[in-house]
Structures are given as structure tokens and as C-alpha cells.
Amino acid sequence: LKMGFPPEQIDIIAEYGGQLARAGYNAEEVQAIMETGVETGTWNIDNLLDALKEGRIKAAEFGQGVDKAMK
């Protein structure tokens, strides 16, 4: 964990970690996504990761063809 991140970062990682791992993201990639969100002024890191999670869920609903095409 790096300085400058919201204090709730551990809770956010706990909430979305499993979903993001299933989406194929590793810890370094999730950290980079969060870092970019902070650097670009994303107003809510939780919303950013929730969008990734929900996108993954929706893609999985379409079937494996779409899921594989997104990687």
C-alpha cells in the first residue's frame, strides 16, 4: 500500500479483491488502477473498482466468448 491512498483502501481491496482476481487482475495491476485513480483525481476509488467488478460480472453473463475477448 502506498501513501496518498484513501484510508479505506484495505476495506476496498477486501471487498473487490476476489472479483478483480477472477477478472484476471493481479495485485500490481489493481494497485496501478488505484494509483491512476488517485493521480487523475477520480473522486471515489470505490466507484472505480465497483465499475470494474460490475463490468466483469456483465461480461461473464454474455458467455465465455466475450470474456476471453476482453483479456
N, C-alpha and C positions, 0 to 999 in steps of 0.2 A: 504494500500500500504506500502511496506517495502523499506528500504534503499537498495541501490545496484542495483535496477532495472533500466532499461533504462528510460530516461526522457519521452519518448513517450509512457510509459505504459498506461496512461489514454486513449490515442488515440487507442492503440491496444485493450484495453478492450472494448471500444466503438464499434470498428469495428467487433470484434469477439464475443462479449458477447451474443448476441441473438442466434447465431449459436451454441455456446457451451452450452447454456441453453437448446436449442432444442435437443442437443445430450445427455442431461441428466447430464451435469456437473453443480455443484453449485459453488458459489463464492470461497469457501475454496479450492475446487478441482482445479479450474483454477489458483488460487494463488499458490498452491503447484506445479502445472505443470510449471508455470513461474519460481518459485523458483528453481526447479530442473534444469530447463534450464540454469539459471544463474550459479548455483553451478557446473554444468558439462561443462560449457563453450560453450553452444550452441551459435553459432555465431550470430544468429538472432532470437529473441523471436517471431517476427512477422511471420517468416517462420515456426516456430514450431507450432504456433496456426493456421496458414493457413493450415498446413497439417492435423490437427485435423478437421478443418472445411470441407476441401475437402473430407476427408475420410468419414465424416458424410453424406455429400451430395451423394457421390457414393454409400454408403450403403443404403441410402433411395431409390435410383434408383433401387436397386435389389429387393425391396419389404420388407414387414414387417417381414418376417421370418428371414432374415439376420439381420435386425435392432434389433430385440428382442434378437437374439443370441449373439450380441455384448455387451449387458448390463450385 
